[in-house]
Amino acid sequence: METIIIVTTTDVTIEKFIDMLPDSFRKEKQLDGRYFISSEIHYCWIEYDDEIESYYDEDEMLIVKKHIPKPKFFTCEFTEIEFGKKILSHLISDNQFVIDNDHGELLTGEEFIKRLKDDPDWDWRI
C-alpha cells in the first residue's frame, strides 16, 4: 500500500472528503470510522489520524501551519499510484490542503494538483 497524508482545516470531516468523490467509486464506512473506497480492482482507505502530527518535526510543522494554522490530519492509503492520483484529484484542490507524499515533500493542494496536471506520469515516491 502507498500512503499520502492529507492535512486540512479542522472543519473538514471524513464525510466531507467522501462526499467529494463521484458515485462511480464504491464507498463503505467501516466500524472503526475509516472509509474503504474502491473502483474495479483498486481500492484505498481514508481515515482521520490524530497521532500523525506527533511524527512531524518542527520545520515540517512550520510549513504545515504556514498554510493551515489549525491542522487536521488524514491518511489515504491506496493499492496503486494511478488510482491514488484519481482519488486525490477529487479530494484536494486548493491551499486549504497540504499534501505530504511521505517521501520528504510537502505541497499545498494547489501545487500538488498542478504537478499532476503538468506531469501525469509523476511518481512522488521517487
C-alpha atoms as a printed R data frame, in Angstrom:
    type eleno elety resid chain resno       x      y       z
1   ATOM     1    CA   MET     A     1   0.000  0.000   0.000
2   ATOM     2    CA   GLU     A     2   1.091  3.556  -0.725
3   ATOM     3    CA   THR     A     3   0.310  6.360   1.706
4   ATOM     4    CA   ILE     A     4  -0.321 10.073   1.308
5   ATOM     5    CA   ILE     A     5  -1.014 12.341   4.260
6   ATOM     6    CA   ILE     A     6  -3.653 14.982   3.681
7   ATOM     7    CA   VAL     A     7  -3.582 17.928   6.052
8   ATOM     8    CA   THR     A     8  -6.566 20.253   6.099
9   ATOM     9    CA   THR     A     9  -8.520 22.576   8.330
10  ATOM    10    CA   THR     A    10 -10.243 21.330  11.452
11  ATOM    11    CA   ASP     A    11 -13.722 21.889   9.973
12  ATOM    12    CA   VAL     A    12 -13.196 19.181   7.323
13  ATOM    13    CA   THR     A    13 -14.657 15.843   8.314
14  ATOM    14    CA   ILE     A    14 -14.042 12.498   6.730
15  ATOM    15    CA   GLU     A    15 -17.640 12.598   5.475
16  ATOM    16    CA   LYS     A    16 -16.857 15.835   3.593
17  ATOM    17    CA   PHE     A    17 -13.991 14.017   1.882
18  ATOM    18    CA   ILE     A    18 -16.169 11.103   0.908
19  ATOM    19    CA   ASP     A    19 -18.866 13.427  -0.433
20  ATOM    20    CA   MET     A    20 -16.274 14.905  -2.843
21  ATOM    21    CA   LEU     A    21 -15.841 11.547  -4.575
22  ATOM    22    CA   PRO     A    22 -18.069 10.762  -7.562
23  ATOM    23    CA   ASP     A    23 -20.651  7.996  -7.285
24  ATOM    24    CA   SER     A    24 -18.574  5.859  -9.655
25  ATOM    25    CA   PHE     A    25 -16.481  4.914  -6.605
26  ATOM    26    CA   ARG     A    26 -17.830  2.393  -4.134
27  ATOM    27    CA   LYS     A    27 -17.700  3.931  -0.633
28  ATOM    28    CA   GLU     A    28 -18.095  1.946   2.567
29  ATOM    29    CA   LYS     A    29 -17.794  3.290   6.099
30  ATOM    30    CA   GLN     A    30 -16.100  0.803   8.408
31  ATOM    31    CA   LEU     A    31 -16.915  0.249  12.069
32  ATOM    32    CA   ASP     A    32 -13.637  1.920  13.087
33  ATOM    33    CA   GLY     A    33 -14.554  5.131  11.197
34  ATOM    34    CA   ARG     A    34 -12.316  4.564   8.182
35  ATOM    35    CA   TYR     A    35 -13.711  4.542   4.675
36  ATOM    36    CA   PHE     A    36 -12.993  1.855   2.116
37  ATOM    37    CA   ILE     A    37 -13.125  3.272  -1.425
38  ATOM    38    CA   SER     A    38 -12.941  1.018  -4.448
39  ATOM    39    CA   SER     A    39 -13.250  1.012  -8.202
40  ATOM    40    CA   GLU     A    40 -12.820 -2.150 -10.246
41  ATOM    41    CA   ILE     A    41  -9.706 -3.885  -8.865
42  ATOM    42    CA   HIS     A    42  -8.158 -0.973  -6.948
43  ATOM    43    CA   TYR     A    43  -9.012  0.368  -3.534
44  ATOM    44    CA   CYS     A    44  -7.964  2.799  -0.834
45  ATOM    45    CA   TRP     A    45  -8.562  3.543   2.814
46  ATOM    46    CA   ILE     A    46  -9.155  7.067   4.089
47  ATOM    47    CA   GLU     A    47  -9.067  7.838   7.773
48  ATOM    48    CA   TYR     A    48  -8.602 10.636  10.274
49  ATOM    49    CA   ASP     A    49  -5.412 10.152  12.283
50  ATOM    50    CA   ASP     A    50  -4.788 12.422  15.259
51  ATOM    51    CA   GLU     A    51  -1.409 10.811  16.011
52  ATOM    52    CA   ILE     A    52   0.338 11.814  12.782
53  ATOM    53    CA   GLU     A    53   1.169 15.318  13.969
54  ATOM    54    CA   SER     A    54   3.498 13.867  16.602
55  ATOM    55    CA   TYR     A    55   5.689 12.410  13.811
56  ATOM    56    CA   TYR     A    56   6.353 15.810  12.235
57  ATOM    57    CA   ASP     A    57   9.487 17.711  13.147
58  ATOM    58    CA   GLU     A    58   9.452 21.413  13.928
59  ATOM    59    CA   ASP     A    59  10.389 22.501  10.379
60  ATOM    60    CA   GLU     A    60   7.646 20.387   8.824
61  ATOM    61    CA   MET     A    61   5.067 21.792  11.237
62  ATOM    62    CA   LEU     A    62   6.149 25.338  10.349
63  ATOM    63    CA   ILE     A    63   5.408 24.572   6.682
64  ATOM    64    CA   VAL     A    64   2.057 22.997   7.522
65  ATOM    65    CA   LYS     A    65   0.983 25.793   9.862
66  ATOM    66    CA   LYS     A    66   2.011 28.468   7.361
67  ATOM    67    CA   HIS     A    67  -0.896 27.243   5.211
68  ATOM    68    CA   ILE     A    68  -3.155 25.685   7.852
69  ATOM    69    CA   PRO     A    69  -2.839 27.244  11.312
70  ATOM    70    CA   LYS     A    70  -5.030 24.571  12.962
71  ATOM    71    CA   PRO     A    71  -4.293 21.374  11.033
72  ATOM    72    CA   LYS     A    72  -6.203 18.109  10.920
73  ATOM    73    CA   PHE     A    73  -4.520 15.001   9.508
74  ATOM    74    CA   PHE     A    74  -5.915 12.248   7.303
75  ATOM    75    CA   THR     A    75  -4.210  9.307   5.677
76  ATOM    76    CA   CYS     A    76  -5.063  7.944   2.280
77  ATOM    77    CA   GLU     A    77  -3.615  4.502   1.619
78  ATOM    78    CA   PHE     A    78  -4.083  3.062  -1.854
79  ATOM    79    CA   THR     A    79  -3.130 -0.031  -3.799
80  ATOM    80    CA   GLU     A    80  -1.834  1.595  -6.949
81  ATOM    81    CA   ILE     A    81  -0.420  5.065  -7.669
82  ATOM    82    CA   GLU     A    82  -2.661  5.838 -10.663
83  ATOM    83    CA   PHE     A    83  -5.733  5.013  -8.591
84  ATOM    84    CA   GLY     A    84  -4.325  7.218  -5.825
85  ATOM    85    CA   LYS     A    85  -3.970 10.082  -8.317
86  ATOM    86    CA   LYS     A    86  -7.637  9.694  -9.300
87  ATOM    87    CA   ILE     A    87  -8.785  9.744  -5.687
88  ATOM    88    CA   LEU     A    88  -6.572 12.696  -4.744
89  ATOM    89    CA   SER     A    89  -7.632 14.753  -7.760
90  ATOM    90    CA   HIS     A    90 -11.189 14.659  -6.370
91  ATOM    91    CA   LEU     A    91 -10.251 15.316  -2.743
92  ATOM    92    CA   ILE     A    92  -7.805 18.189  -2.930
93  ATOM    93    CA   SER     A    93  -7.984 21.339  -4.958
94  ATOM    94    CA   ASP     A    94  -6.675 24.400  -3.208
95  ATOM    95    CA   ASN     A    95  -4.463 25.777  -0.497
96  ATOM    96    CA   GLN     A    96  -6.760 24.577   2.277
97  ATOM    97    CA   PHE     A    97  -4.809 21.346   1.922
98  ATOM    98    CA   VAL     A    98  -1.195 20.372   2.439
99  ATOM    99    CA   ILE     A    99  -0.129 17.065   0.959
100 ATOM   100    CA   ASP     A   100   2.708 15.076   2.476
101 ATOM   101    CA   ASN     A   101   3.840 12.498  -0.055
102 ATOM   102    CA   ASP     A   102   5.524 10.505   2.741
103 ATOM   103    CA   HIS     A   103   8.791 10.891   0.809
104 ATOM   104    CA   GLY     A   104  10.028 14.226   2.144
105 ATOM   105    CA   GLU     A   105   7.868 16.657   0.207
106 ATOM   106    CA   LEU     A   106   5.082 18.919   1.481
107 ATOM   107    CA   LEU     A   107   2.950 20.673  -1.155
108 ATOM   108    CA   THR     A   108  -0.210 22.729  -1.000
109 ATOM   109    CA   GLY     A   109  -3.215 21.070  -2.613
110 ATOM   110    CA   GLU     A   110  -2.971 23.547  -5.473
111 ATOM   111    CA   GLU     A   111   0.731 22.737  -6.035
112 ATOM   112    CA   PHE     A   112   0.058 19.001  -5.871
113 ATOM   113    CA   ILE     A   113  -2.779 19.106  -8.423
114 ATOM   114    CA   LYS     A   114  -0.780 21.402 -10.725
115 ATOM   115    CA   ARG     A   115   2.123 18.969 -10.635
116 ATOM   116    CA   LEU     A   116  -0.192 16.077 -11.508
117 ATOM   117    CA   LYS     A   117  -1.603 18.044 -14.452
118 ATOM   118    CA   ASP     A   118   1.809 19.224 -15.657
119 ATOM   119    CA   ASP     A   119   3.349 15.765 -15.359
120 ATOM   120    CA   PRO     A   120   0.706 12.991 -15.432
121 ATOM   121    CA   ASP     A   121   3.474 10.378 -15.076
122 ATOM   122    CA   TRP     A   122   4.841 11.986 -11.902
123 ATOM   123    CA   ASP     A   123   5.727  9.385  -9.301
124 ATOM   124    CA   TRP     A   124   6.122 11.181  -5.986
125 ATOM   125    CA   ARG     A   125   7.680  8.084  -4.417
126 ATOM   126    CA   ILE     A   126  10.995  8.566  -6.264
